[in-house]
Structures are given as structure tokens and as C-alpha cells.
Amino acid sequence: MSALPQAKPIPRPLRKGVEQTAKKRLHRRYFRQHAKFTARATETATVLGVNAMLIGVCLYTLGNMLPHQLTQQAKLQEIKGEVNRTAEHVQELKHSYDRSLTPDASRRIAEEQGHLIAKNKRNLVWIQPESTQH
């Protein structure tokens, strides 16, 4: 065993600048990608948070507005009924007014309300005959 020990190959050193530059480039690329991902994630989370908050505000507002709207509809139905009743009353008054403007009707109304009797008419009074008791 007299073999001579094998000589270890001497590693040929790479140029220091090239190896470090490649590592730095990889390192920078990783951080750029990571920064882009972080920025997008932050933006997405912010948009989702704002949208969730807006949805919450809308639901809260709708919850508060619903009873108010129901009350307003009930009042509107009541007012519509009153308008219909008033319209009927106005129609009756218009009819009465139109009736009172014609000469024949005005004479008839005067007879009804004022107990006036026309010259050509006579007032008849019916009297019940007294029953005689035997």
C-alpha cells in the first residue's frame, strides 16, 4: 500500500463578483415579487374591508328605514281614503249647487226649506175625523 495519496483537485474559484451578483439579483427579484404580492394582498384586503363596511352600513340603514316606510304607507292609505270621501262629498255639493241654480229647482228648494207656497198652489191640511164613542 504504497500508493500515493490522490491529490485533491483544487477547486477553481469562481470570480467572486459574478457569484455575489447572481445571488444579489435572485435576492432582489425575490423581494420585488414578495413586495408586489404583499401590496396586492394589502390592496385586496382593504377593498374587501371597505366593501364589507359599506354593506353593513346599507343593511343598518335599510333596517331603520323599513318601519318608517311602513308607517308612511299606512298614512298614505288613510289619506287616500279621506280623499275619496271628500271627493264624494264635493260631488254631492256640486250636484246640490247645480240643482239650486235652475229656476224650477230654486222654487222647489224654497218650498222645501222655507215653507213657501207658490201662488197657484194651495196648502191642504188633512184632519183626522174624530171618532165618536157610543
URNORRA-V260389 format. One record per residue. PSI is psi in whole degrees, -180 to 180 (999 if undefined). OMEGA is omega as a letter, one per 20 degrees, with the letter a starting at -180 (none if undefined). Layout:
psi & omega
PSI & OMEGA
PSI & OMEGA
//
This chain:
psi & omega
60 & a
21 & a
146 & r
139 & r
140 & a
139 & r
134 & r
136 & r
139 & a
120 & r
135 & a
116 & a
135 & r
162 & r
132 & a
-41 & a
-38 & a
-44 & a
-44 & a
-36 & r
-41 & r
-43 & r
-44 & r
-41 & r
-45 & r
-43 & a
-46 & r
-43 & r
-42 & r
-46 & a
-36 & r
-46 & r
-42 & r
-40 & r
-41 & r
-45 & r
-44 & r
-42 & r
-44 & r
-41 & r
-42 & r
-43 & r
-44 & a
-43 & r
-40 & r
-46 & r
-45 & r
-40 & r
-44 & r
-43 & r
-41 & r
-40 & r
-42 & r
-40 & r
-42 & r
-44 & r
-41 & r
-44 & r
-41 & r
-44 & a
-44 & r
-39 & r
-36 & r
-30 & a
-26 & a
-50 & r
-38 & r
-43 & a
-39 & r
-40 & r
-42 & r
-37 & r
-39 & r
-43 & r
-40 & r
-42 & r
-41 & r
-43 & a
-39 & r
-41 & r
-42 & r
-39 & r
-42 & r
-43 & r
-42 & r
-38 & r
-40 & r
-42 & r
-41 & r
-40 & r
-43 & r
-43 & r
-39 & r
-43 & r
-43 & r
-41 & r
-47 & r
-38 & r
-35 & a
-12 & a
-22 & r
145 & a
-42 & a
-42 & a
-38 & a
-37 & r
-42 & a
-40 & r
-40 & r
-38 & r
-40 & a
-47 & a
-29 & a
3 & a
36 & r
148 & r
133 & r
159 & a
-34 & a
8 & r
150 & r
149 & r
121 & r
135 & r
120 & r
131 & r
136 & r
130 & r
140 & a
134 & r
133 & r
139 & a
130 & r
999 & none
//
